[in-house]
Amino acid sequence: MIKGMTGFGSSSFAYKGKKYVVSIRSVNHKFLDIVINLPEGLVSLESKIKKDLSQSLSRGRVTFQITSLEPYGHEPVLNRHLLDKYTDLIQSVSRHLKIKQDIRLRDIIDLPEVIYFRKSTDYSGRRFLSLFERATSKALNNLASLRKKEGLAIYWDLRKRTKHIEQKLKSVKNRVSHIIEEQKSKLDSEELKEFLKNYNIAEEIVRLEFHVKTFTKTLNQSGPSGKILDFITQEMQREINTLSAKLRDSQVSYSSVFIKDEIEKIREQLQNIE
C-alpha cells in the first residue's frame, strides 16, 4: 500500500533530571533530504540518526530535532578550591584593615570563576543512547503511522480517478464503434480503409487501458512506488494526447478532456506519496 510523505512524530524521555523531546517532521520532496538539528553536545549522533532515518524512509524532506528544556552539554560547577582561596583572602583583608566582614551569597557567586560551566560528556553514555534510540524509534513509528494514513486517503482518491478514466474509455470505445459503423454506410471499401488507417484509435485505447491496469496493479503493491506511478501516468498522458489528436469528434473530445483532467489530478497527488 502506498504511503504519503507528510507527517510528524515525536517522543520524549528523561535523563539525569532533564527532559528531551525527539521530533521528526516530513514534507514532500522528490528525493530523501534529511535535515538534522542538534546542539553542539549531540553532534556526534548525526551519522547514526541519518542511517536510522534512511532505513525507514525513501522520499521526503525530513527534519529531525532533539530539544530540551535545559541547556545541552554544559553544567554549572562550583570551584570549591578557588572559593576557599577567596575566603582566606577576604578574611586576611578583613583582619589587615580591621573591618567587619560583610559578605553575601551574591558576592560569592559573582567572584570570577567561582562558578563555571563544565562541558558534559554524559551524552555518549549507554543509558542516554539507549533512551535516545528508543525515543527515535517511537517518533519514527508515529511519523510512519501518519504517512500511512495519508497514503490510504490518497490511494482511494487515485482508485476513484482511475475508475473514472476506465468509464470514459468505455464511452470512447462505444463512440468509436458507432462512428466506424456510420462510415461503413457512407464510404466505399478504399475510403473506409483510408479512414481506418488515419482515424482509428483502437491501438491508443488498448495501450491506455493497459497503462490504467498497470497503474492500479502498482498502486496495490508494497514498497515505495511514487516514481513508478508517475512514469505510468506520463505514458497515459501521451496516449490520450495522441488519441484526441487523431479523431476529431465532439463526444470523443469531451471524454478526452475529462481523462486528461483526471490524469493531471493523479499526477498532482503522486507528488504526495513515497
N, C-alpha and C positions, 0 to 999 in steps of 0.2 A: 504494500500500500504506500502511496506517495506521502511525503511529509512536507510541511511548509518550512519556510526559512525564518519566520518571525516568531519571537518568543522571549521569555525571560524566566530565569530560575535563580533561586538564592537559597542559602543555608547558613546557619551561624554555629559558632562553637566558642567555648570559653577556655582560656589558657592562662594560668598564673594570674587570675583576677581580672583579665581583660577579655572583652567580648569581641570576636571577629565575625565579620559578615562576608561571605563569598557570594558574589553576584555575577551572572553571565547573561548578557543581552545579545540577541541575534536579529539582524535585519537582512533584507535581500541583497544578494551580490552574485555576480557571475561565477566567482571562484570562492575558495575558502580564504578569507582575510581575517587573521586573528590579531587583535589589539589587546595588549596586556598592560594594565596599570597597576604597578606595585610600588610600595615605598622602598626606600634605599635598603632597609634591613631585610627585605624579602626578595631582592632581585635575583638571587641565586636559584629561585624556584621557577623562573621564567621558562627555561627549556623544558622542564617536566610538564608544566601547565600546557604548553603548546603541543607536546606529544599527546597528552591525555585528550585534549580537545580535537586534535586531528584524527584520533582513532574513533571518535564518536560522531563527528560532523564532517560533511564533504563539501558543502557550499554555504555561503552566507558571510556577512561581515560580523564577526563575533568579538564582543568586548568583554574581557574578563577583569574583574576588580575585586580586591580584598580590602576592606576598610575596618577601622577600629575606632572606638570612642576615645581612645588614648593614643599618645604618640607611639610610633613604631621604633624599635631598635635602640632606644635610649632610656635610661632610668636614672633618677636623681640619687646621688650617693653623698653621704656625709664624710668629709675628710677629718676623721677624729684626731689624727696625729697633728694636722695643721691647726685644728681647733684648740688642742692642748697648748700648742706653741703660742697662739694668740692669747689664750687665757693667762699663761705665765707672763707674757709681755705686758698685758693690761694690769695685772697685779703688781708687776715691777714698777710700772709708770705710776700707779696709784701710791705705792709706798714712797717712791722718789719725790713725788710732788706733794705728798701728804694730803691727798684729796680722797674723798669717799668714792668708792666705785658706784657707778650708776649705769649699769649696762642692762639692756633689754634684749629679749629674744630677737627682735627685729634687727638689732645692731649685730648680733652674731650671724644671722642669716646673710646680712649684707657684706660681711667680711669677704674679701676676694678669695675665691676658690675653696671656701669652707664647704659649700655645696656645689657640686659639679655634676655633669651628666656623663654617665659611662655608657658606651655602646654595648648593647646586649647581643650575645651570640646564641641566645636560647632558641631562636627560630630554626636552627638546624637540628635541634633535639628530636629524638624519635617520637616523643609524645606529641610535640607540636605537629610534626609531619604527618603522623597518623590521623590526628584530628582534622588537619587541613585536607588530606586526601579524602577523608570521609565526607567532609562538607562539600568539596568539589564534585564528588560523585553524586551527591544528593542534588546539588544545584543543576548538574547536567541532566539528571533524570527529570527534574521539574521542567527544565527547558525542553527536553525531548517530548515530554507529555503535551506541552502547548503546541509544539511544532507538529505533533501527530494530529492533534485536534484541528489545527488549521488545515493540514493536509487532507483530512477527511472531508471538511467542508468544501475544499477546492475540488476534491475527487467527484463529489456529487454534482457540482456545478459543471465540470467537464463532461461527465456522463450525460447530463441533460443536453448539453450543446451538441455532443456527437450524435445523440438520438435525433435532434432537430435536423442535423445535416443528413442523416440517413433517410428521414422522412421526405426531405426536399429532393433528395436524389431519386427517390421512387417517383415523385411527381415529375421530375425531369425525364426519367425513363419513359413514363407513360406518355408524356407530351411528345417526345421524340418518336415513339412508335406511331402516334397519331399523325404526326407530320409526314412520316415516311409513307403511311397508307394514303394520305392525301396526294402526295407527289406521284404515287404509283398510278393514280387515276388521271393525272394530268400530263405526265411525261411518257415519252416512248422509252424503250429499253436503254438506248445510248444516253439520253438525257438523264434518266434515272441513275444510271451508272456514274455519270459525272457528278450528279448531285450527292450521291452517297460518298463518293470519293472526297468531295470538298467539304461537305457539311455534316457527315455522320460523326457523332461524338461518342459512339459506343465505347471506344478504347479509353477515352478520358474518364467516362463513368466507371468502367471496370477498375481502372487504376485508382480512382478516387475512393471507391468502395473498399479496395484493398488497403489503402492508407488509413481509412477510418477504422477498419477492423484491427489493423496493426497497432494503431494508436490505443484502442480500447484494451487490447491484449497487454501492451506495455504498461498501461495505466494500472493494471491489476498485479503486475509483478512486484516483487520486493526489491528493496535497494534504491539508491538514487537513480532517477530516470528523467530529470528535468531537461537535460541537454538532448537526450534521445527523442523525447516527445516534441521538443522544439524543432528538431530536424524533420520529423514526420509531418508536422504542420506546415513547414516550408514546402514540402512536396505536395501536400493537399492544396496549398495556395497556388502552386504552379499549375496543377491540373485544372482547377476551377477557372483560372485566368484563361487557359487555352480553350477550355470548353465554352466559356461565354463569348470568346472572340470568334470561334468557328461558326456558331449557329446564332443567327440574328432572329430571335423570336421573343416577343414581349413576355410570355409566360416563363420561358427559359431564362431570360434576362432577370426577371424578378426573383426567381429561385436562386440564380447565381449570386445576385447581390446579397440575398439573405444568407447563403452559405459563406460568402466572403466575410460578412459581418460576424458570423459565428466563429469562423477561423481566427479572425483578428482578436476577438474576445478571448478565445482559447489561448492564443499566444501571449496576451497580456497576463492571463492567470498563470501561465507557465513561468513567468518571471518570479513568481512567489513560491515555487516548490524546489526542493532539494534535488 
